[in-house]
Amino acid sequence: MSHSVKVVRVNGLDLAVTVAGEGRPVILLHGFPDSAALWRHQIPRLVAAGYQVIAPDLRGFGDSARPEEVSAYRLPMAVSDVARIADLFAGGRAHVVGHDWGAAVAWMYASMMPARVDHLVALSVGHPATGVSPSVEQRARSWYVLLFQFPGVAEELLRADDWRLMRQLVAGEGDAERYLADLARPGALTAGLNWYRANLAPALELTPARVTLPVHAPTLGVWSSGDRLITEEAMTGSARFVQGPWRYERIDGASHWIPLDAPGPLGDLLLDFLDSHESAPPAVRRRRS
């Protein structure tokens, strides 16, 4: 399968974008500590089925730029990146599939820019509003988020003793060795942790809750029973934020990294779902002058 990696200037940053195939566009968004390589099993199946795949390395990851400011990693900044990428490669409208932080970006993108999203697929991570008041179980699973809030200290602890703590956190799942090689590059670890510092700082729980816009696109939520990091309820509870058709699928046995652990079942779900439901942009109410 032929594909190309294009470097494009987006919001003042150079972002690497993998583009493959022709047809209806599908944007694939990865999370921490991944890159577009997360989707290496899904890309050929989607291309063979007649889709054009657009898989960026999100800001701070892979071969994309790593801005220094923590505020540069707020979710709305990444949403703006996706919108610009969609303009460049997809004519503005596409299916959107996200995993981990990529799922959080995808949820926000679909709610903020409904006319741009055909179908939405969220893997592992539910709608951001489900995390406003996390359960005790979810807080226990997310213990590392608190550690990541300490600049310098977190970086030193994760790197110490040949990345011992980072190895324990990943527990051999996903692309464990690839992650360590990627994070060892100058500035890469801090950039990845800044996603957590910008969006999951404890003080943010004390700020007034923002109005949550519903998702109008047909939406598929997928969670895996081997996920040590995210509870199932965070995904199933996302249904109340979806006004379009909602579907939930549970994949048994896979870890948090569904695209790597269950490429066959996930590929089947994607091809079945992306071809279902006629999705039209929500109507725009025009004010009378």
Stockholm file with secondary structure:
# STOCKHOLM 1.0

chainA/1-289         MSHSVKVVRVNGLDLAVTVAGEGRPVILLHGFPDSAALWRHQIPRLVAAGYQVIAPDLRGFGDSARPEEVSAYRLPMAVSDVARIADLFAGGRAHVVGHDWGAAVAWMYASMMPARVDHLVALSVGHPATGVSPSVEQRARSWYVLLFQFPGVAEELLRADDWRLMRQLVAGEGDAERYLADLARPGALTAGLNWYRANLAPALELTPARVTLPVHAPTLGVWSSGDRLITEEAMTGSARFVQGPWRYERIDGASHWIPLDAPGPLGDLLLDFLDSHESAPPAVRRRRS
#=GR chainA/1-289 SS CCEEEEEEEETTEEEEEEEECSSEEEEEECCTTCCGGGGTTHHHHHHHTTEEEEEECCTTSTTSCCCSCGGGGSHHHHHHHHHHHHHHHSTTCEEEEEETHHHHHHHHHHHHCGGGEEEEEEESCCCGGGGSSCCHHHHHHTHHHHHTTSTTHHHHHHHHHHHHHHHHHHTTCSSHHHHHHHHTSTTHHHHHHHHHHHHCCGGGGGSCCCCCCCBCSCEEEEEETTCSSSCHHHHHGGGGGBCSCEEEEEESSCCSCHHHHCHHHHHHHHHHHHTSSCCCCCCCCCCCC
#=GC SS_cons         CCEEEEEEEETTEEEEEEEECSSEEEEEECCTTCCGGGGTTHHHHHHHTTEEEEEECCTTSTTSCCCSCGGGGSHHHHHHHHHHHHHHHSTTCEEEEEETHHHHHHHHHHHHCGGGEEEEEEESCCCGGGGSSCCHHHHHHTHHHHHTTSTTHHHHHHHHHHHHHHHHHHTTCSSHHHHHHHHTSTTHHHHHHHHHHHHCCGGGGGSCCCCCCCBCSCEEEEEETTCSSSCHHHHHGGGGGBCSCEEEEEESSCCSCHHHHCHHHHHHHHHHHHTSSCCCCCCCCCCCC
//
